[in-house]
Every structure is written in C-alpha cells, then in structure tokens.
Amino acid sequence: MEGPKVYLDYAATTPTDPAVIAAMQPYFFDVFGNPSSIHSFGQAAKKGIEDARQALASFLGAKPSEIIFTSGGSESNNMSLFGVVSANEKKGNHIIITAIEHHAVLEPAKFLQKQGVEVTCVKVSKEGLVDPSDIKKAITSKTILISVMHANNEIGTIQPIAEIGRIARKKGIYFHSDAVQTVGHIPVKVDELNVDLLSLSAHKFYGPKGVGALYVRKGTRIGTYLYGGDQEDGRRASTHNTSGIVGLGKAIELCQQQMDAEAKLQIQLRDALIKEIPEKVPEVVLNGHPTQRLPNNVNFSIRYIEGESLLLNLDMLGIAASTGSACTSTSLEPSHVLLAIGLPHELAHGSLRLTLGRWSKKSDIEQLLRYLPEIVGKLRAMSPLYHKK
Ligand SMILES: *Cc1c(COP(=O)(O)O)cnc(C)c1O
C-alpha cells in the first residue's frame, strides 16, 4: 500500500545536498586545524571559513566583515535582540516585533520585557501581512530596534521589508529581519531590504544543521553575546564550526546558481496544490497571502479535523507534512501565527502545511492528492464537530 516516501516538510529542515557534504568532508580530518592557530594547519582551516564568508556576503550583497557565523537561526535572532538592547541602553529601551515572529524572536523579547524593556507587538492582517504604517505608529523616542521576519515559516507570507526598513532608517532605529525562510530561496539583498541585521540558517537551504549567520551592517552597535574568545572579531566566542561553515558556503553558492530555476518549479507545484486541494477536499481555507508568499509554501485549514491526526495518517502512507495544531503536545495551544491571522481555534487546529524543495517532484504532490481526500473523509466521519454542523 505504501508508495515511495514523500517529503513535504522542507520548511522544517532540508536534506544536506550531497555536493555540500563533499565540500565539508576534507574539513574533518585533512584540514582539521583550529582556524585561530597561526600555523599552516590553522591557516588552511581559516581559508575555508573566509571563502564561505565571501560566498555568503556575495549572496547578500554585503561585506565579508559584516558576517558573523553562529550556531543557526535561533542564535542569530537571540543575538540580535540581546546584542542591540545591551549596547543601546543609553539611547532607549523600546523594541518593536510582530505577532507572527518565530519563537526565537518572541521568547527573547518576552525575557527582555521581564527585565524592564518595553516591547510592542504589532498585529498582522488576515493574510499575515504587517502594515508598515502600524510599525510607524508604534515608534517612540525610546525605540532602538524593530524586528520583522522576511517570510513566515508557517503561512509563507512575505513582508514589505524594504518599506519597513526605510521607516526605521529615517528614524535612526536599527532594523532586524529573520530571513531564515528566504535566504537561499528568493533574492535577499541587504541594501535593497534596508536591514541592519539579518538572520539565516544553513539547514533551511540544503546546508548542515547547527550553523547559521547574522549579518550586521557596518557601524551597528551590538553587544557581545558569547564571551571567552576572539573569534569573529571578538563578536562571538567559540572555536569555529569549520566544516559546518564550509558547508554553509557551498550551500549558498549552489542556491545562488539554482534558486531562480528551483523557485519557478516550486511555484508550479505550489499553485497546483493550491488549486487542486479545494477541488478534492470540501471546506478548506487557504492560510497566508494568495500571491505574496514563499514559492514553496502551501497552508490550508481543513474544517472539522485535527491536524495531528491528519499528519499521523499521512505519515502511515509515507507522506511527511506539518501542522500548526498541537493537541498531543504539552501546550494544547494551536500556532500563535494562525491565531494572529484571526483563525478561530477550530480552524487553527485543523491546519496542514506542505512545503516543497530541491527534490520535490510532480509525483510527490500526486501522491498527496491521491490520499488526502480519503484520509480527510475518514477523519471527518469520526469527528463530532462534523456531525454537529
Ligand atoms: C527554522 C527557523 C528558525 C530557527 O533556525 P535554527 O537554525 O533551526 O535555529 C528561525 N526562524 C525561522 C523563520 C525559521 O524558519
């Protein structure tokens, strides 16, 4: 009964491209030196890191000195909030975020709030869009940082970052964007987006897990976040993850060459799913913006069913997807993103996220479309909500 395995969860993580693995391989044994060592072993490792820094800077339209390698998207987001707040206390103590940020922005903001920092959380539209004029209204004389994600990881909505950046720049306020879902997938140029800080993560664009970067525009005052070493010009202690950084560099080079063509293919598959799911499954609602959305993101709420049951049933057929529901987890609360776009709890619990990537093919979505109506029908037949309607 079970067909070939189908992976429709690229927004959670991507496989590491075999070409990336090959580029990393020498850095475990042959080129193992500590990149901070002045001997040739160290310098060979350092060259690998600096080449990766150059590749990433070139993708972003940044200077290599503006890149700090980190352990991933979460650390880059934490570093942005804690680093900017700690270095700009004299200027103010107010930061602005949005209701649909990743937890790696929301939780540091919540912590800072407990420490006395004022936090404004801006609402989004029902398509998940931030209105730049809402950001403008939230600004006070004490605002030191605005943080708005480039694209949302659940519903795929792409934000008007350039416009928000213009507002921030005019007021002399630092602007951070969590671009973990966009780097490697669509063009991300720091000067066009008017950002001062930008987070990214290698495992979201076919690189290895546990490595990422923070772009920090020259002149941005940001405090140290990890103490105990001079690495990254004293901005982040810890011996470099040489192989991981080299992998990130190779991954971004591949994306630079391939992402336009890949996005075109993914848009075709995405739009086929967006068209065909409502034709095959009654009473579904598309979440996110109809056009301003990531090339690889599909998110539907399916009435009268519970997302986790749906995922388990799909998984039994070899299909991997994701949901904003969390009925079996400890929280019971559905995704904050789905609630922020105004979905009632029932619809937020019935969400299905399908995300595409480099190895997605037509047969994957055919497989999904073949089984989804049947599973939804079965679950609805068991649902008290369905019978009450
Ligand atoms: C995955 C993700 C993160 C976290 O990145 P890690 O490298 O896994 O820590 C942060 N923000 C967004 C939008 C993400 O999708």
The ligand as an SDF file (V2000), in Angstrom:
LIG
                    3D

 15 15  0  0  0  0  0  0  0  0999 V2000
   13.9460   27.3820   11.3830 C   0  0  0  0  0  0  0  0  0  0  0  0
   13.7080   28.8030   11.7270 C   0  0  0  0  0  0  0  0  0  0  0  0
   14.4310   29.4300   12.7460 C   0  0  0  0  0  0  0  0  0  0  0  0
   15.4000   28.6800   13.6110 C   0  0  0  0  0  0  0  0  0  0  0  0
   16.5780   28.3540   12.9320 O   0  0  0  0  0  0  0  0  0  0  0  0
   17.5370   27.2170   13.5410 P   0  0  0  0  0  0  0  0  0  0  0  0
   18.7520   27.2720   12.7030 O   0  0  0  0  0  0  0  0  0  0  0  0
   16.7860   25.9290   13.4060 O   0  0  0  0  0  0  0  0  0  0  0  0
   17.8000   27.5770   14.9590 O   0  0  0  0  0  0  0  0  0  0  0  0
   14.2060   30.7720   12.9860 C   0  0  0  0  0  0  0  0  0  0  0  0
   13.3250   31.4750   12.2500 N   0  0  0  0  0  0  0  0  0  0  0  0
   12.6050   30.9130   11.2600 C   0  0  0  0  0  0  0  0  0  0  0  0
   11.6620   31.7570   10.4690 C   0  0  0  0  0  0  0  0  0  0  0  0
   12.7710   29.5670   10.9640 C   0  0  0  0  0  0  0  0  0  0  0  0
   12.0560   29.0100    9.9900 O   0  0  0  0  0  0  0  0  0  0  0  0
  1  2  1  0
  2  3  1  0
  2 14  2  0
  3  4  1  0
  3 10  2  0
  4  5  1  0
  5  6  1  0
  6  7  2  0
  6  8  1  0
  6  9  1  0
 10 11  1  0
 11 12  2  0
 12 13  1  0
 12 14  1  0
 14 15  1  0
M  END
$$$$
